[in-house]
Every structure is written in C-alpha cells, then in structure tokens.
Amino acid sequence: GVHCGACRKMSVYELHYFNNRGRAEPARLLFAAAGLPYRDIRIQSEQWPEYKLKLPMHQVPVLEVDGTMICQSVAIARYVAKVTGHAGKTDLEQAKVDMLVDGIDDVMTKKGDYVWHEKDETRKMEKKNAFYETTLPQFLSRFEKLLLTNGGDGFLVGEGLAHADAWFLCLADDVLLDFPDIFTPYPKLAALVERIRTYPGIKEWLAKRPQTEF
C-alpha cells in the first residue's frame, strides 16, 4: 500500500519507454504493487530520433514527476520504491536492497552484451553458453543463499516486497523464456518468483500488460 506524504498530494507520473518490458518494467511492477496511477508512454521506433532529443541523457527509460525528468532505470525504480514504501524500512535494509539490485543489474548487463551488442553469430553463441553455463548458475546459487539469510520464504530483504524483488522478477522473466526449468535447482528462488507474480497489484498487471518479446 501507499504510505507517504508525497503520494497524497498525487503527483503526476509519466514513464517513457519503448513498447517492451526491458528496463522500465521494474518501475511498472512497483507502480502496480502500490496501485499508484501513472501514464505508461510507449514510444514507437519511428518517433525515437526526434523523441530522444527532449530527454536529459537522450535515452530511456525516463520517469517524469510533475514535469521533472529522471533517467537511469535503477534510479527510477528506486525512486518509485521510495515513494510507495518498497525501498526497505531502515538505512541498512535500503543498502541491502541497493546491493542486490546492483548485482541483478550486473547479470542483466552481461546478458545484454550478447543479446544486443555482439554482432558475430559464433561469438554470440559462445557468450550465451557461458552466460547460462557459468554466470547465471553462480549468480542464482548466491542469490538463493542470500534469500535464505532472510528466512528463505519471504522476500529478498526485510519483511516486504522491495525494488530488488521487482528487478529479480524481470531477470527471471527473461531467462525463463530461454530455459523454462532454469530454477529447478533453486526451489527457494522459484517460490520467490511465484510470490512476486501473485503479489496484489502485480498479479493484475501481469495479466493485462502488453505481451512483448522482451
């Protein structure tokens, strides 16, 4: 639920991104979990060359809050988390959430390297194999342990959903498309994915969000 002074004044939120989940989805999940209204603006590729010129870093996602533009996906999700009470309850919890988000972001960047940046098809396959055989299993095994240090049957940090959980679901959505049984060796993480998917507000959003490739 929403419990903060800023939201009661009902700021106007506009999230600018392309028509896919990508790096805007953590913020969308957090808006959904809080039931906080926002405009989900999806830019068409032909609009992009002109559209980007009005953005602070000429890149998306951008969250506009009462006309002020914030860019960088991690900063945006963290801001929405703070506004909606999903950022961790103490300074230490917030630092742990940030730590996990940075870890997830590292893994997403490694996946993005072969998906988006590697042009050579042979190298692309080599990088993809290395990601799924080494990088991702190492990461998931560490995250399963981190979840266990927080009890194992709740969320990643503290007692409630935080933006680290939203980022984790986005990573899970992506890797499950490639390997539907990737979480079999990590039952606690598999259960976490289901907990986030069925969280009030998120469950409804997942059912109605535009179905996109990534």
N, C-alpha and C positions, 0 to 999 in steps of 0.2 A: 504494500500500500504506500501511498504518498504521505510523508510526514515532514514537511519542511516549509518554512516561511516563503521561500521563493516561488514555490508552485502555487501557493494560494492566491498569489497576485495574477496567476495564469499568464505566464509568458507565452509568446508565440514562437513555436519551434518549427523550423523548416529544415529537413535533411535532404541534401543534394547528393545524388549518386547516379550511377548507371542502372539499367534495369537488370540487376542481378544481386545476389546476396553479398558476395565479396566482403569488402572491409567496412561496409556500412551496417551489416547485419547485427553485430553485437549491440549497437545503439538501438536498432529497431526492436531487438528482443527485450532490451531494458525498458524502452517506452511501453511495450506490450505488457510486461510484467507489472508495471506500475499503473497501467490504464491511463497513461498520460497522452493526451491528443497531440499530434504533430502532423505536418504535411510531409508526405513521403514523395519527394520530387524525383522522378526518374528521367534522366537526360538521354535523349536519343543520340546515336553516334553522329548523325549529320549536324546536330546542334553544337557538338562539342568544341570545334575550333574557335567559334565565337564565344561560347559559354564560358570557357576556361579563363578568358581574359578578365572576367569580373571577379575571379576567385583569388584570395590572398596569395596562394602558392601555385596557382594555375593547376591545381589537382583536386580530386575528390577522394573521400567524402568531405563535405563541408556541412557543418551544422550552423544554421543562422538562429540566433536567440535575440528576439526583439530587434532584428536588423544588424546585430553584430555577428560577424562570421568567424567561426572557429574551424580550423582544419587540423588534419592528422587524426587518423582513425582511433588510435589508443587514447589520445587526449579527449576526443569527442565522447567515446564510450565512458571514460572515467567521469567526465562532467555530468553526463546523463545519470550515471550511477550515484553521484553525489546528490544531485537534485532529487532523486527518487528514493534515497535511503538504501542503496545497494552497493555502497563503496567500502563496507567494513565499518564496524562500530567504534573502534579505537584507532589511534595513530599506528599502533603495531599491526592491527588487522589490515589496515589500509596498505601498509608497506608490504605485507604478505600477499595481498591481492595483486598489487602492482608487480611484485616479483613473479608471480605465476603468469600474469598477462604478458610480461616481457619474455618469459620462457616460451609461451604459446606462440607469440609473435615471431620469435626466432625460428621455430619449426615451420610456421606458415611461410616465412621468407625463403627457407630452404626449399620448400615445395614449389613456391612461385618461381624460383630460379630455373627449374627445368620446364615448368608448365609454360611460362611466359617469355623467358629470356634466352633459353638455349635453342639455337636455330638448327644445329646439326642433329639429325634424327638419331644417329648412333649414340652420340653423347647424351642426348635427351633420355634415351632408354637406360643408359648406364647410370645416369643421375637418379632416374626414377627408381631403378632397382636398389641403388644404395640407400635412397630415402626409406623405402619400405622394408628393406632387409636389416638396416642398421640404425639410421637416425630415428625413425618413428618408434620402433620397439624399445630402444633405450629411453626415449622420452616418456613413453606410456608406462614403462616399468617404474621410472622415477615418480611420475605423477600418481600412480596407484599408491606408492609408499607415502607420498605427501597427503593424499586423501585419507589414508589410514591414520596418519598422525592427527587428523582432525576428526577421528571417530570412525570414518570409513563409510558411514551410512547416511550422511547428510550432504552438505555442500563442501566446496574446496577450502573455505576459510570461515571460521566462526560458525554461527548458527543459521545464517540465512543466505539466500541467493546473492551473489556479488557479480561484478562485471567479469571476473575471471571465469565464472561458470558460463556466462554468455559466450565468451571467446572460445571456451572449450567445446561448447556445442557446435560452434561454427567450424572448428577444425574437424570435429567428429563427422559432421555432415559431409565434408569434403572427402575425407579418407574412406568413409563407408561406401561412397559411390564407386571407388576403385576396388575395395576389398570388403564386402559385407560382413565377413566374420573376423575382422581385424581385432575386435575387442574380446574375442573368446578367451585369450589367456589373462584378461584383466577384468574379472567379474565385477569388481567394485566400481571401476570406471564405466563399464557397460550399464550398471544400475544408475550411476550418476547421470549418464546421458538420458535415460528414461525419466529420471526425476526432473531434469531441466525441461525436457519436452512436454511433460504433463503439468508443469507449473502453471497456476492460474494466470490467464492472460497470454502466456507464451503458447499454451496449447491451442488457444483460439487463433492466434496469429499464424502458427504453423499450418493450420487447416486452410486459412484463407489467403496466405501470401502468394504473390505471383510465382509460378513454378518456373525457375530458371536453371540453366545448365550449371552455373557456379555461383 
